[in-house]
């Protein structure tokens, strides 16, 4: 009994040390949790219940493709971090993906520390990483070769391509409240397959983030098809890349350009190649911007879709 008590007392410290070691040795974009020996429906109930007990709020969920459920989560700690950060709305939620294959369900999720670095959050999300490891497990990190947080905070795939500070202009609105209401209403209507997954108000700021399901017929602006095109291998796949974020700050809406957001979470993909490559997505950045602008219905002054440097239009 005494030995067991010592282990339980040491467990939080060990998780904290592991998280700190992972950050020092480099970060990978996704984490594979404990695989569940149940189908998608039962696995989803199990995961949602565990997240609630672990202090996380399930703010949205949807199925981007058959046999996959993506759960969007937030927490008081994540909201404080978002509120303390300029353009912190992008870090107000994380994604957990459940993928059912042959009677078992893989559980994967965004690495909180990787997200904190890539989205330049004020806090490194170590507490969130530790909590999620306790709730969902942490079998391994995956998705790319490890990169230091300092590199991710200034990430750029290649010269001339967008960074975190080069978002898409998605239009302006009469004011923050009017914009929030209009965007939420239009996304709930699901025009052209662009649907609302979650809506999170950032405390103390005129800022709100919307998680968006890109489910239209255009494959260049379809979230699930984009993941499938760059992640064709065996399960688990990186569906935790979804959904896509739209942020309204004051009266202006923006979103991360795909040339940054996709590259951040899939940084090892080659620019060119006959297999999975970014060149195959050359029409996607413009398509996504066009679809989101139409869905939100704001006033757009500039028609630019960002840098055209690099290979093709990617």
C-alpha positions as CSV (number, residue, x, y, z in Angstrom):
1,X,0.0,0.0,0.0
2,X,2.8,2.4,0.9
3,X,4.6,1.7,-2.4
4,X,1.3,2.3,-4.3
5,X,0.8,5.6,-2.5
6,X,4.3,6.7,-3.4
7,X,3.7,5.9,-7.1
8,X,0.4,7.9,-7.1
9,X,2.1,10.8,-5.5
10,X,5.0,10.8,-7.9
11,X,2.7,10.3,-11.1
12,X,1.9,14.1,-11.6
13,X,5.6,14.9,-11.2
14,X,6.7,12.3,-13.7
15,X,4.1,13.6,-16.2
16,X,5.5,17.1,-15.7
17,X,9.1,16.0,-16.2
18,X,8.1,14.0,-19.3
19,X,6.4,17.1,-20.8
20,X,9.4,19.3,-20.1
21,X,11.8,16.7,-21.6
22,X,9.6,16.5,-24.7
23,X,9.7,20.2,-25.1
24,X,13.5,20.3,-24.8
25,X,14.1,17.4,-27.2
26,X,11.6,18.7,-29.8
27,X,7.9,18.6,-30.3
28,X,5.8,16.6,-32.8
29,X,2.3,17.8,-33.9
30,X,0.1,14.9,-32.8
31,X,-0.1,12.5,-29.9
32,X,-1.5,9.0,-30.0
33,X,-3.4,8.1,-26.9
34,X,-4.6,4.8,-25.6
35,X,-6.4,2.7,-28.3
36,X,-9.8,1.6,-27.2
37,X,-11.2,-1.9,-27.9
38,X,-14.6,-0.7,-28.9
39,X,-16.5,0.7,-31.8
40,X,-16.7,4.4,-32.6
41,X,-20.0,5.1,-30.8
42,X,-19.0,3.5,-27.5
43,X,-15.4,4.9,-27.7
44,X,-16.8,8.4,-28.2
45,X,-19.0,8.1,-25.1
46,X,-16.0,6.8,-23.1
47,X,-13.7,9.7,-24.3
48,X,-16.3,12.4,-23.8
49,X,-16.9,11.2,-20.2
50,X,-13.2,11.0,-19.5
51,X,-12.6,14.5,-20.8
52,X,-15.3,15.9,-18.6
53,X,-13.9,14.2,-15.5
54,X,-10.5,15.5,-16.5
55,X,-11.6,19.2,-16.5
56,X,-12.1,19.7,-20.2
57,X,-15.2,21.1,-21.9
58,X,-16.4,19.4,-25.1
59,X,-17.3,22.5,-27.2
60,X,-18.2,20.7,-30.4
61,X,-17.9,17.4,-32.3
62,X,-18.6,16.2,-35.9
63,X,-17.8,13.4,-38.3
64,X,-15.7,14.7,-41.2
65,X,-15.7,11.2,-42.8
66,X,-17.2,7.8,-42.1
67,X,-15.8,6.0,-39.0
68,X,-14.1,9.2,-37.7
69,X,-15.3,11.6,-35.0
70,X,-13.5,14.8,-34.2
71,X,-14.1,16.3,-30.8
72,X,-13.2,19.9,-30.1
73,X,-12.2,20.7,-26.5
74,X,-11.3,23.7,-24.3
75,X,-10.6,24.3,-20.7
76,X,-10.3,27.2,-18.3
77,X,-6.5,27.0,-18.6
78,X,-6.7,27.2,-22.4
79,X,-9.0,30.2,-22.3
80,X,-6.7,32.0,-19.9
81,X,-3.8,31.3,-22.2
82,X,-5.8,32.5,-25.2
83,X,-6.9,35.7,-23.4
84,X,-3.3,36.5,-22.5
85,X,-2.1,36.2,-26.1
86,X,-2.5,38.5,-29.1
87,X,-4.6,36.6,-31.6
88,X,-4.8,33.8,-29.0
89,X,-8.2,32.6,-30.2
90,X,-6.4,30.0,-32.4
91,X,-5.3,28.2,-29.3
92,X,-8.6,28.3,-27.4
93,X,-9.5,24.8,-28.6
94,X,-7.7,21.5,-29.4
95,X,-8.9,18.6,-31.5
96,X,-9.2,14.9,-30.5
97,X,-9.8,12.5,-33.3
98,X,-11.4,9.0,-32.9
99,X,-10.9,6.7,-35.8
100,X,-12.6,3.3,-35.8
101,X,-10.8,0.4,-37.7
102,X,-11.7,-3.3,-37.4
103,X,-13.5,-3.1,-34.1
104,X,-11.0,-0.8,-32.3
105,X,-10.8,2.9,-32.1
106,X,-7.6,4.9,-32.3
107,X,-7.5,8.1,-30.2
108,X,-5.2,10.9,-31.4
109,X,-5.0,14.5,-30.4
110,X,-3.2,17.8,-31.2
111,X,0.0,18.1,-29.1
112,X,-0.9,21.0,-26.8
113,X,2.7,22.2,-26.5
114,X,3.2,22.1,-30.3
115,X,0.1,24.2,-30.7
116,X,1.2,26.6,-28.1
117,X,4.5,27.1,-29.9
118,X,3.1,27.2,-33.4
119,X,0.3,29.7,-32.4
120,X,2.7,31.8,-30.3
121,X,0.7,31.4,-27.1
122,X,1.9,33.2,-23.9
123,X,2.0,29.9,-22.0
124,X,3.5,26.6,-23.3
125,X,0.5,24.5,-22.4
126,X,2.5,22.1,-20.2
127,X,-0.4,21.8,-17.8
128,X,-2.8,21.0,-20.6
129,X,-0.5,18.4,-22.0
130,X,-0.1,16.7,-18.7
131,X,-3.9,16.7,-18.1
132,X,-4.6,15.2,-21.6
133,X,-2.0,12.6,-21.1
134,X,-3.7,11.5,-17.9
135,X,-7.2,11.5,-19.5
136,X,-6.4,10.1,-23.0
137,X,-3.0,8.4,-22.6
138,X,0.2,9.2,-24.3
139,X,1.6,6.3,-26.2
140,X,3.8,8.3,-28.6
141,X,4.1,11.6,-30.4
142,X,4.0,11.5,-34.2
143,X,3.3,13.4,-37.4
144,X,6.7,14.9,-38.1
145,X,10.3,14.9,-37.0
146,X,10.7,16.7,-33.6
147,X,11.2,20.4,-33.8
148,X,12.2,22.8,-31.0
149,X,9.6,25.2,-29.7
150,X,11.7,28.2,-30.7
151,X,11.6,27.0,-34.4
152,X,7.8,26.5,-34.3
153,X,7.2,29.9,-32.8
154,X,8.6,31.4,-36.0
155,X,7.6,28.6,-38.3
156,X,7.7,29.1,-42.1
157,X,7.8,26.2,-44.5
158,X,10.0,27.9,-47.0
159,X,11.0,31.4,-47.9
160,X,8.1,33.5,-49.3
161,X,5.3,31.4,-47.8
162,X,3.0,32.7,-45.1
163,X,3.7,32.6,-41.3
164,X,1.3,32.9,-38.4
165,X,1.2,36.7,-38.8
166,X,0.0,36.5,-42.5
167,X,-3.6,35.4,-42.1
168,X,-6.3,35.4,-44.7
169,X,-8.6,38.4,-44.8
170,X,-12.1,37.0,-44.5
171,X,-14.0,40.3,-44.4
172,X,-15.1,43.0,-42.1
173,X,-18.5,43.6,-40.3
174,X,-20.4,46.5,-38.7
175,X,-19.1,45.7,-35.3
176,X,-18.0,42.8,-33.0
177,X,-21.4,41.8,-31.8
178,X,-23.0,42.1,-35.3
179,X,-20.1,40.1,-36.8
180,X,-20.4,37.4,-34.2
181,X,-24.1,37.0,-34.7
182,X,-23.9,37.1,-38.5
183,X,-21.0,34.6,-38.7
184,X,-22.6,32.2,-36.2
185,X,-26.0,32.3,-38.0
186,X,-24.5,31.7,-41.4
187,X,-22.3,28.9,-40.3
188,X,-25.3,27.2,-38.5
189,X,-27.1,27.4,-41.9
190,X,-24.3,25.3,-43.4
191,X,-24.2,27.2,-46.7
192,X,-22.1,25.4,-49.3
193,X,-21.1,22.7,-46.8
194,X,-19.4,25.2,-44.4
195,X,-20.8,24.3,-41.0
196,X,-20.3,25.5,-37.4
197,X,-18.5,23.0,-35.1
198,X,-17.9,25.3,-32.1
199,X,-17.9,28.9,-31.0
200,X,-15.7,30.2,-28.2
201,X,-15.6,33.8,-26.9
202,X,-12.2,34.8,-25.6
203,X,-12.5,36.2,-22.1
204,X,-11.9,40.0,-21.8
205,X,-11.4,40.5,-25.5
206,X,-13.5,41.4,-28.5
207,X,-12.4,38.1,-30.0
208,X,-14.3,34.9,-30.9
209,X,-13.1,31.8,-32.6
210,X,-15.3,29.5,-34.7
211,X,-14.4,25.9,-35.5
212,X,-15.5,25.3,-39.1
213,X,-16.3,22.0,-40.8
214,X,-15.2,22.4,-44.5
215,X,-17.5,19.8,-46.0
216,X,-18.3,21.2,-49.5
217,X,-18.1,19.4,-52.8
218,X,-14.9,21.2,-53.9
219,X,-12.1,18.8,-52.9
220,X,-9.7,21.8,-52.7
221,X,-11.7,23.2,-49.9
222,X,-12.8,20.0,-48.2
223,X,-11.1,19.4,-44.9
224,X,-11.3,15.6,-44.9
225,X,-10.1,15.3,-48.5
226,X,-7.1,17.5,-47.7
227,X,-6.1,15.3,-44.9
228,X,-6.5,12.2,-47.0
229,X,-4.5,13.6,-49.8
230,X,-1.4,14.2,-47.6
231,X,-1.8,11.4,-45.2
232,X,-2.6,8.2,-47.3
233,X,-0.9,5.7,-45.0
234,X,-2.4,3.3,-42.4
235,X,-4.4,4.4,-39.4
236,X,-4.3,6.4,-37.3
237,X,-4.5,9.4,-39.6
238,X,-4.1,13.0,-38.7
239,X,-7.8,14.0,-38.6
240,X,-7.1,16.0,-35.4
241,X,-5.8,18.6,-37.9
242,X,-9.5,19.5,-38.3
243,X,-11.7,21.6,-37.9
244,X,-10.5,24.8,-39.5
245,X,-10.5,28.0,-37.3
246,X,-12.0,31.4,-38.2
247,X,-11.3,34.2,-35.8
248,X,-13.3,37.4,-35.5
249,X,-11.2,40.2,-33.8
250,X,-13.1,43.4,-33.2
251,X,-14.9,43.8,-36.5
252,X,-12.5,41.9,-38.8
253,X,-12.5,38.1,-39.6
254,X,-9.4,36.2,-40.4
255,X,-8.1,32.6,-40.8
256,X,-4.7,31.0,-41.1
257,X,-3.6,30.6,-44.6
258,X,-3.4,26.9,-45.6
259,X,0.2,27.5,-46.7
260,X,1.0,28.1,-43.0
261,X,-1.6,25.9,-41.2
262,X,-1.2,22.8,-43.3
263,X,2.6,23.2,-43.4
264,X,2.7,23.7,-39.6
265,X,1.0,20.3,-38.9
266,X,2.5,18.5,-41.9
267,X,6.0,20.0,-42.0
268,X,7.8,17.0,-43.4
269,X,5.8,16.7,-46.5
270,X,7.8,17.4,-49.7
271,X,6.9,20.4,-51.8
272,X,7.0,18.2,-55.0
273,X,6.5,14.5,-55.6
274,X,4.4,11.9,-57.2
275,X,3.0,10.8,-53.9
276,X,1.7,13.0,-51.1
277,X,3.1,16.5,-51.6
278,X,2.1,20.1,-51.1
279,X,2.1,20.8,-54.8
280,X,-1.0,18.6,-55.0
281,X,-2.7,21.3,-52.8
282,X,-1.7,24.2,-55.0
283,X,-5.3,25.3,-55.6
284,X,-6.4,24.7,-52.0
285,X,-5.4,28.0,-50.3
286,X,-7.3,30.1,-52.7
287,X,-10.3,27.7,-52.7
288,X,-10.5,27.7,-48.9
289,X,-10.3,31.5,-48.7
290,X,-13.0,31.9,-51.3
291,X,-15.4,29.4,-49.6
292,X,-14.9,31.0,-46.2
293,X,-15.4,34.5,-47.5
294,X,-18.7,33.4,-49.1
295,X,-19.8,31.5,-46.0
296,X,-19.2,34.4,-43.6
297,X,-20.7,37.1,-45.8
298,X,-18.4,40.0,-44.6
299,X,-17.2,42.9,-46.6
300,X,-13.9,42.2,-48.4
301,X,-11.7,45.0,-49.7
302,X,-8.7,43.1,-50.8
303,X,-8.9,40.1,-53.1
304,X,-5.4,38.8,-52.4
305,X,-5.0,35.2,-51.3
306,X,-1.5,35.7,-49.9
307,X,2.0,35.0,-51.3
308,X,2.3,33.4,-54.7
309,X,6.0,32.6,-54.1
310,X,7.2,29.0,-54.0
311,X,6.2,26.1,-56.3
312,X,3.0,26.6,-58.2
313,X,0.5,28.6,-56.1
314,X,1.1,26.7,-53.0
